[in-house]
Amino acid sequence: MARALSAALFLLATATFAADPKIESLSAIAHAGKVSVRYSLAHAFDNGEMSEGLESGLPTSIRYHIEIFRDRPNWFDADIARSRIEVICTFNSVTREYLLNYRRDRKLVRSEVFSELDALIARMTRIDEPDLFEIGQRTPFKLKVRVKADLMRGWWLYVVPWEISTRWRETRVKRLERPQ
């Protein structure tokens, strides 16, 4: 009986997402003392809860945590800077439009209105941040960027809250190649 109960709880816990959301196509390019970051979030809307939340009119958000650090093997990494990007969407059921607010470090960067869900999802899951971090005279090949996304809050047994997040994804900062 205890085995059946634990197996059922395990299946319930792992079945929250059809495919685990993950950060893909992460790239970090350094040019003129600044680092531009680009990435996409895959499988975020594969589960019905995110789409249902959007269509019900509830504010649905994805928070991206981005960090740049100096990678030091066999020692603690040296943090250089952090940034947080929030993409918040609400649905207006009267006009049948989606309002998307894009915030960087708690400051509103832009607001956009979408009428199609596919265009909205693409905008929420593909991030391109030019000149996100200032690195000064640091050598880019010693730096790494890592990204994580917080999707939503889940509830275990309707009592215990937890954040549904992706794993950290990291990449080495590359120098912009100039055409010869």
Backbone as CSV, one residue per row, in Angstrom:
resi,resn,N_x,N_y,N_z,CA_x,CA_y,CA_z,C_x,C_y,C_z
1,MET,0.822,-1.190,0.000,0.000,0.000,0.000,0.869,1.257,0.000
2,ALA,1.908,1.265,0.826,2.792,2.429,0.910,3.547,2.620,-0.410
3,ARG,3.937,1.503,-1.032,4.630,1.597,-2.331,3.710,2.178,-3.398
4,ALA,2.477,1.748,-3.416,1.524,2.245,-4.409,1.270,3.735,-4.205
5,LEU,1.161,4.155,-2.957,0.941,5.567,-2.662,2.155,6.409,-3.060
6,SER,3.351,5.939,-2.751,4.550,6.697,-3.117,4.746,6.719,-4.629
7,ALA,4.422,5.639,-5.313,4.514,5.623,-6.778,3.508,6.578,-7.394
8,ALA,2.302,6.631,-6.852,1.287,7.556,-7.367,1.705,9.008,-7.142
9,LEU,2.273,9.313,-5.977,2.759,10.672,-5.715,3.911,11.041,-6.635
10,PHE,4.801,10.091,-6.892,5.924,10.351,-7.805,5.414,10.631,-9.212
11,LEU,4.479,9.839,-9.694,3.927,10.068,-11.030,3.178,11.390,-11.105
12,LEU,2.478,11.739,-10.057,1.762,13.008,-10.027,2.739,14.186,-10.041
13,ALA,3.830,14.054,-9.297,4.819,15.140,-9.235,5.564,15.298,-10.541
14,THR,5.858,14.207,-11.239,6.596,14.299,-12.498,5.699,14.587,-13.689
15,ALA,4.407,14.470,-13.531,3.497,14.687,-14.652,3.010,16.125,-14.751
16,THR,3.580,17.040,-13.969,3.108,18.417,-14.032,3.360,19.026,-15.399
17,PHE,4.470,18.731,-16.016,4.779,19.230,-17.344,4.924,18.050,-18.293
18,ALA,4.397,18.216,-19.512,4.526,17.157,-20.513,6.006,16.946,-20.835
19,ALA,6.710,18.014,-21.112,8.158,17.974,-21.272,8.703,19.082,-20.383
20,ASP,9.785,18.811,-19.722,10.328,19.807,-18.810,10.730,21.058,-19.573
21,PRO,10.331,22.218,-19.089,10.780,23.459,-19.724,12.284,23.599,-19.562
22,LYS,12.937,24.141,-20.561,14.388,24.313,-20.470,14.838,25.483,-21.334
23,ILE,15.955,26.039,-20.958,16.565,27.139,-21.688,17.359,26.541,-22.849
24,GLU,17.133,27.077,-24.042,17.834,26.590,-25.237,18.469,27.762,-25.974
25,SER,19.403,27.451,-26.840,20.049,28.420,-27.740,20.640,29.608,-26.984
26,LEU,21.267,29.343,-25.861,21.871,30.409,-25.067,23.184,30.840,-25.710
27,SER,23.318,32.136,-25.939,24.568,32.679,-26.446,24.850,34.015,-25.774
28,ALA,26.132,34.278,-25.545,26.572,35.529,-24.935,27.735,36.049,-25.765
29,ILE,27.594,37.252,-26.278,28.587,37.851,-27.175,29.095,39.140,-26.544
30,ALA,30.429,39.290,-26.455,31.043,40.504,-25.920,31.510,41.388,-27.068
31,HIS,31.219,42.680,-26.932,31.671,43.671,-27.921,31.737,45.031,-27.249
32,ALA,32.875,45.670,-27.342,33.091,47.022,-26.815,32.787,47.111,-25.311
33,GLY,33.208,46.106,-24.561,33.045,46.143,-23.111,31.655,45.823,-22.605
34,LYS,30.779,45.340,-23.476,29.421,44.974,-23.071,29.095,43.578,-23.581
35,VAL,28.202,42.902,-22.873,27.814,41.539,-23.236,26.337,41.525,-23.598
36,SER,26.040,40.975,-24.779,24.663,40.780,-25.240,24.292,39.316,-25.022
37,VAL,23.075,39.088,-24.561,22.623,37.730,-24.240,21.375,37.423,-25.049
38,ARG,21.325,36.205,-25.580,20.172,35.747,-26.366,19.888,34.293,-25.987
39,TYR,18.589,33.976,-25.828,18.195,32.598,-25.496,16.709,32.430,-25.749
40,SER,16.261,31.179,-25.643,14.831,30.890,-25.764,14.437,29.858,-24.712
41,LEU,13.182,29.879,-24.353,12.627,28.948,-23.380,11.744,27.963,-24.132
42,ALA,12.077,26.693,-24.051,11.323,25.661,-24.770,10.379,24.936,-23.812
43,HIS,9.258,24.487,-24.322,8.260,23.663,-23.613,7.599,24.370,-22.436
44,ALA,7.583,25.696,-22.431,6.967,26.422,-21.318,5.445,26.321,-21.362
45,PHE,4.875,26.288,-22.554,3.425,26.272,-22.684,2.894,24.904,-23.091
46,ASP,3.708,23.870,-22.952,3.244,22.520,-23.274,2.224,22.030,-22.255
47,ASN,2.347,22.515,-21.034,1.394,22.119,-20.012,0.179,23.037,-20.108
48,GLY,-0.966,22.530,-19.810,-2.195,23.298,-19.985,-2.383,24.428,-18.998
49,GLU,-1.696,24.383,-17.848,-1.906,25.401,-16.822,-1.470,26.786,-17.274
50,MET,-0.348,26.880,-17.972,0.131,28.183,-18.429,-0.837,28.776,-19.448
51,SER,-1.287,27.971,-20.405,-2.223,28.458,-21.419,-3.574,28.810,-20.807
52,GLU,-4.049,27.970,-19.891,-5.320,28.255,-19.222,-5.233,29.528,-18.401
53,GLY,-4.116,29.744,-17.750,-3.923,30.959,-16.982,-3.955,32.193,-17.864
54,LEU,-3.334,32.096,-19.049,-3.355,33.207,-19.997,-4.772,33.515,-20.465
55,GLU,-5.495,32.496,-20.871,-6.827,32.685,-21.440,-7.876,33.073,-20.396
56,SER,-7.604,32.804,-19.126,-8.576,33.157,-18.091,-8.490,34.623,-17.684
57,GLY,-7.423,35.305,-18.080,-7.265,36.713,-17.725,-6.361,36.942,-16.536
58,LEU,-5.902,35.871,-15.898,-4.977,36.024,-14.778,-3.619,36.506,-15.300
59,PRO,-2.950,37.390,-14.583,-1.602,37.777,-15.004,-0.670,36.564,-14.964
60,THR,-0.086,36.269,-16.082,0.818,35.121,-16.208,2.211,35.660,-16.477
61,SER,3.168,35.223,-15.673,4.506,35.787,-15.818,5.561,34.706,-15.899
62,ILE,6.658,35.064,-16.529,7.870,34.254,-16.555,8.994,35.179,-16.108
63,ARG,9.739,34.745,-15.100,10.880,35.518,-14.612,12.165,34.814,-15.022
64,TYR,13.034,35.557,-15.665,14.333,35.039,-16.080,15.413,35.647,-15.182
65,HIS,16.255,34.813,-14.624,17.389,35.258,-13.818,18.650,35.052,-14.653
66,ILE,19.394,36.123,-14.876,20.593,36.066,-15.709,21.768,36.546,-14.871
67,GLU,22.850,35.785,-14.876,24.043,36.145,-14.119,25.268,36.036,-15.014
68,ILE,26.207,36.943,-14.810,27.498,36.846,-15.476,28.542,36.710,-14.370
69,PHE,29.475,35.793,-14.566,30.464,35.529,-13.537,31.777,35.097,-14.168
70,ARG,32.839,35.241,-13.395,34.152,34.784,-13.840,34.315,33.359,-13.368
71,ASP,34.522,32.459,-14.302,34.671,31.044,-14.003,36.083,30.776,-13.494
72,ARG,36.164,30.259,-12.270,37.462,29.909,-11.690,37.419,28.439,-11.311
73,PRO,38.060,27.587,-12.095,38.051,26.160,-11.784,38.676,25.882,-10.416
74,ASN,38.095,24.952,-9.704,38.567,24.523,-8.388,38.538,25.637,-7.343
75,TRP,37.715,26.642,-7.550,37.571,27.720,-6.586,36.183,28.325,-6.769
76,PHE,35.816,29.243,-5.895,34.509,29.875,-5.983,34.468,30.815,-7.184
77,ASP,33.352,30.831,-7.881,33.189,31.744,-9.010,32.990,33.167,-8.496
78,ALA,33.492,34.130,-9.253,33.359,35.537,-8.871,32.187,36.152,-9.623
79,ASP,31.128,36.514,-8.889,29.969,37.157,-9.511,30.340,38.556,-9.984
80,ILE,29.883,38.903,-11.171,30.143,40.237,-11.716,28.859,41.053,-11.700
81,ALA,27.789,40.498,-12.257,26.517,41.232,-12.296,25.365,40.244,-12.435
82,ARG,24.171,40.730,-12.088,22.935,39.952,-12.221,21.869,40.840,-12.818
83,SER,20.927,40.204,-13.485,19.791,40.927,-14.029,18.569,40.019,-13.951
84,ARG,17.409,40.631,-13.829,16.163,39.863,-13.788,15.216,40.448,-14.817
85,ILE,14.720,39.582,-15.677,13.777,39.987,-16.717,12.436,39.325,-16.401
86,GLU,11.384,40.138,-16.384,10.038,39.635,-16.164,9.200,39.909,-17.396
87,VAL,8.502,38.882,-17.849,7.580,39.011,-18.969,6.203,38.675,-18.409
88,ILE,5.342,39.693,-18.322,4.038,39.540,-17.683,2.941,39.783,-18.716
89,CYS,1.993,38.867,-18.789,0.925,38.969,-19.774,-0.442,38.897,-19.090
90,THR,-1.365,39.731,-19.557,-2.761,39.668,-19.115,-3.653,39.655,-20.352
91,PHE,-4.790,39.009,-20.224,-5.739,38.872,-21.329,-6.949,39.746,-21.052
92,ASN,-7.303,40.577,-22.020,-8.496,41.412,-21.921,-9.613,40.679,-22.661
93,SER,-10.583,40.161,-21.922,-11.630,39.339,-22.536,-12.619,40.173,-23.356
94,VAL,-12.684,41.468,-23.142,-13.601,42.316,-23.911,-13.050,42.562,-25.311
95,THR,-11.781,42.967,-25.384,-11.172,43.255,-26.690,-10.506,42.026,-27.310
96,ARG,-10.400,40.932,-26.538,-9.758,39.684,-26.984,-8.299,39.935,-27.382
97,GLU,-7.603,40.731,-26.571,-6.198,41.048,-26.818,-5.366,40.735,-25.579
98,TYR,-4.095,40.453,-25.826,-3.145,40.169,-24.764,-2.230,41.378,-24.587
99,LEU,-2.045,41.826,-23.357,-1.116,42.902,-23.057,0.130,42.288,-22.446
100,LEU,1.271,42.572,-23.046,2.546,42.031,-22.582,3.394,43.174,-22.038
101,ASN,3.810,43.057,-20.782,4.721,44.013,-20.162,6.078,43.350,-20.004
102,TYR,7.116,44.033,-20.451,8.484,43.515,-20.418,9.278,44.393,-19.450
103,ARG,9.775,43.795,-18.383,10.513,44.541,-17.366,11.924,43.983,-17.230
104,ARG,12.863,44.900,-17.072,14.245,44.519,-16.792,14.627,45.174,-15.480
105,ASP,15.016,44.366,-14.509,15.396,44.837,-13.173,14.320,45.748,-12.576
106,ARG,13.083,45.292,-12.662,11.895,45.943,-12.097,11.518,47.261,-12.763
107,LYS,12.131,47.578,-13.888,11.779,48.793,-14.624,11.099,48.395,-15.921
108,LEU,9.984,49.029,-16.213,9.240,48.723,-17.428,10.040,49.160,-18.648
109,VAL,10.280,48.228,-19.560,11.027,48.520,-20.781,10.067,48.796,-21.922
110,ARG,9.053,47.935,-22.067,8.072,48.141,-23.139,6.789,47.374,-22.820
111,SER,5.719,47.826,-23.458,4.429,47.142,-23.405,3.971,46.926,-24.839
112,GLU,3.430,45.748,-25.098,2.965,45.417,-26.442,1.598,44.756,-26.337
113,VAL,0.817,44.883,-27.405,-0.510,44.267,-27.472,-0.486,43.235,-28.597
114,PHE,-0.980,42.033,-28.288,-1.039,40.943,-29.261,-2.474,40.456,-29.383
115,SER,-2.848,40.070,-30.589,-4.175,39.491,-30.778,-4.092,37.985,-31.004
116,GLU,-2.901,37.475,-31.326,-2.730,36.039,-31.562,-1.861,35.429,-30.469
117,LEU,-2.279,34.270,-29.996,-1.587,33.591,-28.908,-0.200,33.117,-29.322
118,ASP,-0.045,32.639,-30.553,1.256,32.129,-30.999,2.319,33.224,-31.019
119,ALA,1.958,34.407,-31.475,2.911,35.526,-31.483,3.274,35.934,-30.060
120,LEU,2.308,35.888,-29.158,2.561,36.224,-27.760,3.514,35.221,-27.118
121,ILE,3.277,33.948,-27.343,4.132,32.912,-26.770,5.556,33.047,-27.293
122,ALA,5.700,33.329,-28.581,7.040,33.520,-29.146,7.742,34.698,-28.490
123,ARG,7.025,35.777,-28.224,7.618,36.966,-27.612,7.976,36.720,-26.142
124,MET,7.176,35.890,-25.462,7.441,35.600,-24.053,8.603,34.645,-23.856
125,THR,8.863,33.793,-24.837,9.871,32.747,-24.656,11.178,32.984,-25.403
126,ARG,11.257,34.000,-26.249,12.517,34.320,-26.943,13.006,35.677,-26.461
127,ILE,14.171,35.669,-25.843,14.722,36.887,-25.254,16.020,37.245,-25.970
128,ASP,16.130,38.514,-26.360,17.335,39.051,-26.981,17.657,40.367,-26.275
129,GLU,18.688,40.368,-25.471,19.063,41.539,-24.681,20.407,42.085,-25.145
130,PRO,20.411,43.114,-25.986,21.685,43.710,-26.390,22.280,44.542,-25.245
131,ASP,23.579,44.436,-25.070,24.324,45.216,-24.069,23.723,45.094,-22.673
132,LEU,23.458,43.862,-22.253,22.841,43.637,-20.942,23.825,43.882,-19.800
133,PHE,25.076,43.435,-19.965,26.069,43.566,-18.897,27.258,44.395,-19.359
134,GLU,27.800,45.164,-18.446,29.014,45.944,-18.670,30.178,45.143,-18.075
135,ILE,31.192,44.814,-18.901,32.329,44.041,-18.385,33.631,44.831,-18.379
136,GLY,33.637,46.001,-18.956,34.834,46.830,-18.949,35.981,46.185,-19.698
137,GLN,37.136,46.105,-19.055,38.340,45.556,-19.692,38.556,44.066,-19.403
138,ARG,37.586,43.396,-18.806,37.743,41.963,-18.506,37.830,41.166,-19.802
139,THR,38.604,40.095,-19.772,38.722,39.244,-20.953,37.492,38.342,-21.052
140,PRO,36.805,38.362,-22.201,35.541,37.621,-22.319,35.673,36.111,-22.169
141,PHE,36.795,35.518,-22.581,36.867,34.055,-22.561,36.916,33.495,-21.139
142,LYS,37.152,34.320,-20.131,37.137,33.854,-18.744,35.766,34.000,-18.094
143,LEU,34.820,34.585,-18.805,33.496,34.861,-18.254,32.468,33.857,-18.755
144,LYS,31.481,33.616,-17.916,30.348,32.769,-18.287,29.056,33.471,-17.927
145,VAL,27.999,33.136,-18.669,26.652,33.639,-18.401,25.767,32.438,-18.125
146,ARG,24.915,32.571,-17.115,23.954,31.504,-16.835,22.567,32.101,-16.713
147,VAL,21.568,31.287,-17.114,20.177,31.735,-17.166,19.283,30.663,-16.556
148,LYS,18.263,31.112,-15.841,17.251,30.227,-15.262,15.908,30.933,-15.391
149,ALA,14.842,30.170,-15.573,13.498,30.750,-15.691,12.595,30.200,-14.590
150,ASP,11.864,31.099,-13.938,10.818,30.720,-12.978,9.487,30.879,-13.688
151,LEU,8.753,29.771,-13.825,7.527,29.796,-14.611,6.290,30.134,-13.808
152,MET,6.060,29.423,-12.758,4.836,29.622,-12.003,4.976,28.969,-10.647
153,ARG,4.019,29.205,-9.815,4.014,28.579,-8.501,3.097,27.371,-8.540
154,GLY,3.607,26.254,-8.068,2.809,25.041,-7.962,2.436,24.788,-6.510
155,TRP,1.482,23.925,-6.312,1.037,23.598,-4.960,1.050,22.098,-4.782
156,TRP,1.718,21.634,-3.753,1.749,20.226,-3.425,0.719,19.988,-2.348
157,LEU,-0.256,19.136,-2.639,-1.374,18.833,-1.741,-2.165,20.092,-1.373
158,TYR,-2.195,21.071,-2.272,-2.930,22.322,-2.108,-2.495,23.134,-0.883
159,VAL,-1.349,22.825,-0.311,-0.905,23.513,0.895,0.509,24.060,0.746
160,VAL,1.414,23.242,0.257,2.829,23.601,0.215,3.170,24.212,-1.155
161,PRO,3.573,25.508,-1.174,3.912,26.131,-2.460,5.357,25.843,-2.870
162,TRP,5.581,25.789,-4.177,6.940,25.707,-4.692,6.966,26.327,-6.074
163,GLU,8.113,26.864,-6.434,8.294,27.483,-7.746,8.632,26.401,-8.764
164,ILE,7.995,26.478,-9.914,8.324,25.588,-11.018,9.343,26.335,-11.877
165,SER,10.562,25.818,-11.913,11.674,26.504,-12.558,12.434,25.564,-13.481
166,THR,13.214,26.185,-14.348,14.129,25.410,-15.182,15.444,25.245,-14.439
167,ARG,16.293,24.418,-14.974,17.640,24.302,-14.432,18.485,25.449,-14.983
168,TRP,19.568,25.756,-14.281,20.490,26.758,-14.790,21.132,26.256,-16.070
169,ARG,21.252,27.136,-17.027,21.944,26.818,-18.285,23.050,27.848,-18.432
170,GLU,24.260,27.414,-18.716,25.359,28.373,-18.808,26.159,28.186,-20.088
171,THR,26.807,29.283,-20.474,27.649,29.284,-21.659,28.794,30.261,-21.450
172,ARG,29.859,30.028,-22.163,31.015,30.920,-22.099,30.763,32.137,-22.986
173,VAL,31.231,33.294,-22.538,31.089,34.531,-23.305,32.092,34.486,-24.450
174,LYS,31.598,34.802,-25.640,32.460,34.797,-26.831,32.652,36.234,-27.314
175,ARG,33.790,36.466,-27.911,34.093,37.774,-28.475,33.459,37.873,-29.861
176,LEU,32.919,39.027,-30.191,32.308,39.225,-31.495,33.375,39.152,-32.583
177,GLU,33.180,38.262,-33.526,34.121,38.118,-34.636,33.880,39.215,-35.645
178,ARG,34.911,39.927,-35.988,34.786,40.976,-37.004,35.053,40.390,-38.372
179,PRO,34.245,40.758,-39.361,34.483,40.243,-40.714,35.785,40.790,-41.277
180,GLN,36.518,39.938,-41.967,37.829,40.320,-42.522,37.688,40.816,-43.928
